[in-house]
């Protein structure tokens, strides 16, 4: 299939299941276009905040949009699944210990949808998942509701599609509307219905394909990024051994007209790049050698940072260590799969006699996995640096880039992002 012109949505009501970093903005954008949207989430606190027009996470410039559509009555949140003309499932898809997908949240969403279906509805899976997951969700619903069918054009037909998100946290308000979208249907009509739904708020090109190809497209995009980050991280490990400044090396190499090496860091985090490549590996373990190796390189990087910190801490009887940043990337509050968070947790556990001073400007309260340590406390970055013997930069948040370098003069500095070169 190919790109097609935008058409008006035939849906009066849409239910978005999962009101996290993707589901809630998706719901708000559709509501802003005049569609009645019902958001569903198991987190009662989220539901209360959303119904008060409050964003339960940090996303720049989003709160005014949410407050507006809630005030207009276009978006409301609840904990139970209603009947709707269309459903968008945007729930987490974590991986198991053996790196296969865990579809328990998708199954739970399907269990809530199945009793509500009357025929003619569209169900879209946005959650990133291995090829074939949309078909599995469809089959689960049809097993529960054998009175329904995937055959198109009947009064008891239901339609399934996959439309992976492509937004960057911190830029969702811009990218939700402007980015191109891949829309994969289980059948031609399902793809057309999904295109009509997303055309209500997406200005980018809407590219139609099959559900399985759409699932693989999202995994491919993030695996491409992961492989390229792994190259940079592996270079940083090699340069450490050879006493070479990896950031200078990359800067020089990137002057080649066809070279664009990414920047190394303490690892790879987030809900996409750190997870999605494993779904390809689990689907085709023998054929995905490069993708697996890239994941292993990036997953190994936090341990290298941890060993650097432990080595420097050995110089002190009771070291004070400032750890700057626990989000998975700069200028957001998202801690999902964050290597920096895991590094801080390990250091706090390994160095019971040390004082661990955590600075994270985008998080008001530290997660429970850190607050359990008596030797760890949160404080502003400048105070942490002033007290510290060792300063570890883990996330290149904008405020950290502006820190006066003279404050670091008497400190041992471990800069995993090359900010203070």
Secondary structure, 3 states (H helix, E strand, C coil): CCCCCCCCCCCCEEEEECCCCCHHHHHHHHHCCCCEEEEECCCHHHHHHHHCCCCCCCCCCCHHHHHHHHHCCCEEEECCCCCCCEEEECCCCCECCCCCECCHHHHHHHHHHHCCCCCCCEEEECCCCCCCHHHHHHHHHHHHCCCCECCCCCCCECEEEECCCCCCCCCHHHHHHHCCEEEEECCHHHHHHHHHHHCCCCCCCEEEEEHHHHHHHHHHHHHHHHHHHHHHHHHHHHHHHHCCCHHHHHHHHCCCCCCCCCCCCCCCCCCCHHHHHHHHHHHCCCCCHHHHHHHHHHHHHHHHHHHHHHHHHCCCCCCEEEEECCCCCCCCCCCCCCHHHHHHHHHHHHCCCCEEEEECCCCCCCCHHHHCCCCEEECCHHHHHHHCCEEEECCCCHHHHCCCHHHHCCCEEEECCCCCC
